[in-house]
Amino acid sequence: MSNLKIRPINTGFVTTVPKEYLYHHSVVDYIPNIPDERIEMPVFTFLVEGGDKLLLIDTGMAPTDRASTYHHPSSRQPEGMAIHEQLECIGYHPQDIDIIVFTHLHWDHVFQIERFVNADLYVHKREFKFAFDPIPLYFKSYEHPALGITRPFEGMKFIQISGETEIMPGVRAYESFGHSPGHMSVEVETGEGSYICVGDSIFQLHNINPVPEMHYEITPPGRFYNIIETWDSIVSQKARVKDSSYILCTHEPSLIDRIEKTPLIG
């Protein structure tokens, strides 16, 4: 039985318009009570404890000024919520982290990366290639130099992987393309079973719900790089877990209440 535990850490709040981002336009008429106004979503990272090495999944979002100016208006990172500050609150320091697996290299998943001086950095090779040479539509997502700012991951050395890869005993990264060209999810074996940290391949848990009126087995999101890959990733990951409680989404609001009762999952 694995001794691994997962500690979700919320690094701030990003705003979005649900009908544009979280729900594909084809389903909005069938989903009740979708807010019309811009809403806040958390931005979780996940610390895997209990193994021989400390492993972090993503490093979280940008400070408030950067997030709101270049990305989603009114996004915010309250004082003390940056990943390095939160780690210190639970007795760790960035230099204690041995491994970081990046689900993808969008701006809200990679900030403070330079603080983790002892960590091996893992990313999918397809994601790495696109992040450094995106089409202009994705300049903001990857903070392209054309914006007049420096990418958080500029000059960082990554271990580029593909397929399903064991990162350390009990932790596997696998391809879950669709949200971005080289998106990965991370499966963590715990004493309660295998949890999946799905990054943005599943935005929120409602994305795994069927839409019977449309003959959809899932609720597709409105934001994607490739809708076919997005669809297939959601379907396959839904089938990979015991139930929805084993899916840990970066932007799932209910996870905020969940970790108040259970800070360590697994």
N, C-alpha and C positions, 0 to 999 in steps of 0.2 A: 504494500500500500504506500502511495506517495505521501511524503510529508510537505509537499508544496502547498503554499497558500497564496492567494491573490489579494493584494491591497489596492483597490481603486482609489485614485487620487485626482480630485477635480482641480484643474489649473485655471479655471475662469469660465466666462460665459460668452458665447458667440450668438449673434442674433441672426434670424433668418425669417423669410416669409414662407410659411408652410406650404401653401398652394403652388409655390414656384420651386421649392427645394425638396420638401419631404414627401410630396405626393405627385405622381405622374398625372398630367392633365386628364388622362382618360378615366381616372378613378374619383376625381374630386366630387362628382355629383352623387356618388354612392357612399361616401364617408361622412357621417354626421358630425357636426360641431367642429369642423376645421376652422381654426381662428383666421380671421381676415387680416389682423394686424401682425406686425413683426413680433416675434417671440424670442425668448432667450433659451439657449440650450447649453448644458454643461460641456466641458471639454476634459474628458478623463484620460489619464494615463494609468498604467497598471504595473505595480511592483510585485514581482514574484519572489516570495521569501521561502525559506526552509530548505533550500538546496545548498549545494556546495558553493554556488555562486549567486550573487544578487543580480537579478535580471529585471530590466525595465522595458516596458512596451510603450514606445513613444515618449516624448519629453514635454509635450503640451504646447499651449498657445503663447502668443506674443503679448507683451505689455499693452496696456489699454490704448495709449496713443497710437501705437503702430497698428494694432488690430482694428481700431475704429477708422483710422485715416486711410489705410490702404486696402481694407478688406470689408467687413460687414459693419455698417454704422451702429454705433452705441455698444459694440462689443466691449467687454471690460475684463480686466484681471485685477480684482481687489487686492489691496496690500496683504502680503503674506501668502498669496495663492500660487506664486510661481513655483515650479517643481523643486528647485533647490531649497526654497524656503520651507516647503512642506516636508521634504525629506529631513531637514534639520529638526523639525518639530517632533519627528518620531525616532530621532536618534541616529540618523544617517547623514552622510555628506555625499555630494556628487562623486567624489573620488572613491567612494566605497562601491559604486556600481561597477560590476564586471562586464555586463553585456547589455546593450540596448538593441532591441529589434524594432525597426520602424515599419509600421503598417504601410505607410507611404510618406512622401516628403512634402506634403502641403504645409502651409505656414502654421496652422494650428496644431501640428503634431511634432514640430522639430525645434522649437525655441529652447534656448539655454543649452544647446547641444555642446557648446565649447567648454562648458564647466565639467563635463564628464571625461576627464583627462585619462582615466585608466580603463575606460570601457571599450570593448570591441563593438563596432557599429555594424549592424546587419541591415541590408536593404535588398529588395529584388533587383536584379541586374536591368530589367526592363524599366523599372521605376527610375533607377539612377540615370540611365541614358536620357529618358524624357525630361527629367527634372532639370537637366543642364541644357536642354535644347527643346523647350516646349514651343508649341505654336502660340502666337500672340494671345489667343483666347485664354491661355493658362499662365500668362505672365504674372498675374497677381497671385495665383495659387502657389506658385513656386518662388515668388519674389524675384523675378528676373531683373538683372541689372538695368534694363531699360526703364525701370521705375525710379532709378536714381538711388536705390538702396542696395545693401549687400545681403545676399542670401545667408540665412542662418547657418547653412551647411557648407558654405564656401570653404574650400581648402581642407575639409574633413576627409579622412581616409575610411572608406567603407569596405566591408566584406560583402561582395555581391553574390547572391544566391538565386537559385531557381528551383522549381519543382517543390516537393515536400522535403523539408530539411530538419533534422534533429539539431537543435541549437545547443541543448544540454539535456541530460536525462530528465524525462518528463515534460519537455517543452519542444514543440514542433511548430515550425512556420510552414504555411502552405499558401498556394496561390488562390486569391479570391478577387480576380480582376473585375473591372467594370466601373468602379468609382474613379479609379485612375489606372493608367496603363500597366503598372506593376504592383498593384495593391496586394498585400499579404495579410492573412489572419494568423493568430497565434493560439495554438491549442495547448492547454496546461493540464496535466494530470494531477488531480488532488485526491485526498482521501474520500471525497464525496463523488468523484467521477471527473470526467474531462469537461472543462470549461473552455469556451472559445472567446478570445478577445478579438472582436471582428473589425475593429477600426471603423472606417466609414463604409465598408462593404454592405453593412446593414445600418442605416442611420439610427433608427429607433425600432423598438420591438414591434410596433404596429406594422412594419414592413414585411413581417412574416405572416401576417393575417391574410386569409383568402378574400377575394372579392367575387362572390358567387354570381352576381349579376353579369359580370364580364367574363366568367369562366376562368378567372385568374386564381392560381394557387397561392399567390403572394400579393402584396400591395407594393408595386414598384415605386421607387422614388422619382422625383423630378430632376434631380441633379445626377449626372452620370457622364462618363467618358464613352462608354459603350453599353447600350441598353441590353443587348443580348448577353454579354458577359456579366452584367449586373444581375440580370434575372437568374442566370444559371448559378451564380455565386450564392444568392440568397436561398434558392431552392436546395442546393447541396448542403449548405450549412444548417439549414432548418432540419434536414434529415440526419445530420451528424450528431445532434445533441439529444439528451433524454427529453428535455422540455425547454421552454423559452427561458427559464431561470438560469440556464447554463450558457446563454448568449450574453456577453458583456459588450455593450455598444459604447463607443466614445461619447456619443451625444444623447444618451438615454436619460431623461429627467427623473424617472422613478429610481434610478440608481442612487440619487442623492439621499432619499429616505432610506433605502435599503442599507447603505453603509453606516447610517446612524445607529442601526440595530446590530449590524454585522460588519465591522470595519475590515475584517479578514474573511475572505470567501474561500471555501474549500475545507 
